[in-house]
């Protein structure tokens, strides 16, 4: 029986690529969306064309009740849950002195709180499986105590994700559940693309991010937890 995966924000972009990549690796997939219903249904249809099962689940994951409901719908629709990929998160490129309180809260909540709400709701299902994978989409360089004056709330949120992931990894390791972070730098769909700052001279392809997630959900990574894998071409090293 195929194991089931939930990918948040899977209607487009990186989330879409990850949902399809997991299907190609034999996982049934719950495609989460907030408002992009038509696109989510298209992704689910593409998953089914690989021979895997798919359901769509909706919800504003910044609301803990809706996050729990989305997780429960995914588990109910697929008969359990073994993999959670936390992909949702807003990005803001703006000088820190110009960021208003609503923007500040929005970036932190959409990146950090959603990861907490979704993962906490999913833990009983992962533990019941006796095997599980929690993945977070981070940000290359997050965790370094350096100034990022144009993306301060985003950088803080992604640093929080790393710390949360490591705490979870330590707690869940005895239960067969690994927790890791895939940290993109500048991807082909990124809002800003400072290619000149990247040592390899190009942006990351979405398939390269899929391969990183694919590694962590594979048997090859059974003994790997609490790690951050940067897919960034040397950016922010």
C-alpha angles and dihedrals in degrees: 000000000000119000118239128239132192118208116189119216090016100150095091147357120012093353092055091049091049093049091053092043092054091048090053088053092055104267126133107230138217107205110209123202137165104203107342096092098154093049091048091053090051090053091049090051090051090051090053091052088064089059096256129117121252139187131182121227127185137201147120099262093200085075109074093211092053091045091054092046091052092051092047091049090051093050093044093048095048101032097249141346131253105160130044121186113191104205103146119110140124122236126215126189106190136122108269093236089060097049112111125212094258092053091046093052092042095056095044093045097046093049106031108021093047090053090053096044095048096043095046090052091048098048097087090055094047092048091048089056092054086220127065149152127212115190128184127194105228135170129260109258096017110143094041114116096232134124117269100172095170097050104025101141092043092049091048091049094050091047087054090051090056092051092046091049093052093049091050092046091057093048098044101041094092090055100056095256119124125199123201143156128231106202117198121197113195111345129191090260097043118133091230123034113191093176093166089065093056114092092213090052099230143073125257118267116230090238089061090058089048090054091052092052089043090058094053094050093047127093087249088073098049090115097041119094139145092030135136116215112195116207096188113115092246095309115151094004 
